[in-house]
Amino acid sequence: MKQLPLFPHSWQRIGYIVLPVFLAIGIAYLFFDYNIPWLQYKHDVKNIFDFSDNNFTDELASLGMILSLLLIAFSKEKTEDEMIQFIRLESLHWAVYANYFVLALSIIFVYGGAFFHVMIWNMFTVLIIFIVRFKYLMFKYNKSNQ
């Protein structure tokens, strides 16, 4: 079976270290209107890309969370074999179904500004569900092989 292109195993640890930092920044931005002062951009010239007064805290938090979740989700395990690749694929398959089920329920039952918040969190749910499902199945797999 062809090997999946995955990050080195050591990068998974980096993802786990930086995830809480970016998650905290994102939560502080969403719920407490926290802005990192040095990410403030002020420019007087108006053009098609009008960033005349913007703070990039939310962009930093989102990109950091995406990167850290990708590092966690798609880094090799210590021993990567065909069974682990199958578990990885099955977990991703399950996560996509679960994510779109939650999205469909959100479309039906959530409206207005609350829907925007749901869509923000929905950017991350595929990776989060995948990681939780994959780690759970790996736990069961490792427990059954002892």
N, C-alpha and C positions, 0 to 999 in steps of 0.2 A: 504494500500500500504506500502511496506517495506521502511523504512527510509534509505536514502543514508548516508554513512559514510562521514561526512563533518567536517572540522575544526570548532572550536568555532568562533562565530561572531567577537569577539575582535581581533582575529588573522588577520582579513581582514585589519584592521587599520595598523597593523605592516607591511603587504605587501605594502600598499600604502606609508608608510614612507620610507622603504628601497629601493623600486623600483627606484626612481630617482637617488639614490646614485650609484647603480650598473649600471643603464643605462648610467649615465655620465662617469663612469669608462670604460664601454665598448665602448662608442663613442670615448672617448679620446684615447683608445688603438687602435681602428680600423683606425681612421682618422688622429691622431696626433702622433702615435707611442709612446704613454705614457706608461711607466712601473712603477709600484710601487717598489721602491728600495728594500724593505725588503722581497719581494716575489722572489727575484733573487736566483737561486740555482746554485751553482758551485761545481762540483765534478770531481776529476781527474781520478777516476777508470772507465774504460769502461766495460759495461756489456750489457746484452740483453735489459734492460730498460735504454737506454742511455739518461739520463737527465743531461749530463755533463755541459751544459750551457743553462739554460732555465729560463724564468721569467713566473710566474704563474698568471699574472694580467688578462689575457684573461680567464683563467679557473675560477678565482674568480668572474669576471664580469658575465660570463655565468651561473655559478651555482647560484649566487645571484639573477640574473634576473629570472631564472627558479623557484627558491624557492619563490620569492616575487609574481610572477604571479600565482603560484599555491595557495598561501595563499589568494590572491584576488579572484581567480576564484572559489575555493572550500571551502570557509568559509560560514557558515550558514548566512542567512539573519536574521533580528530581529525576524520576524515571518516566520517560514518555514512550508509551508503546501503543499498539493498535487499539487496545481496549480503552485506554485513556482518550485516544482520539475519537472513538465512538461515543464515549461519555460526553466529551466536549461538544460533538455535533448534536447529540440528542438534547443536551442542555440548551444549546443555542436555538434549536428548533422549538423546544418547549417555551423558551423565553420570548420568542417572536410571537407565538400564539397568545401567550398570557398578556404581553404588552398591548397587542391590538384588541384583545378582549376588554382590557381596562380602558383603552382609548375609545372604543365603541360605547361603553357605558358612560364615559365622560361626555361624549358628544350628545348622548341622549339626555343626560341628567344635569349637566353643569353648563351654566350660561354666564355671559358678561365677563367681567374682569376675573372672576374665579376660574373661568375656562383658560384664560391666559396663564395663570399660575399652574394649572394642570398641565398645560402644554410645556411649560418650562421643566417641570419634573419629569414629563414624559420623554424628554431628550435622554434621560439617564436610566429609565426603567428597564430597557432591554438589557443593558450591561449589568445592572444591579440584579435583576432576576436571573440572568445567565450565571453570574458569579455565585449567587446563593444556591442555585440548583446544582451547578457543577461541583461546588465544594461539598454539598450534602451527598451527592452521588459518589464523590471520591471518598468521603468518610465511610459510606456504606461498603464501597468496593475494598478499601483497605482493611476494614473490620472483618470482612468475609474471607480475606486472604491471610489472616493471622493464624 
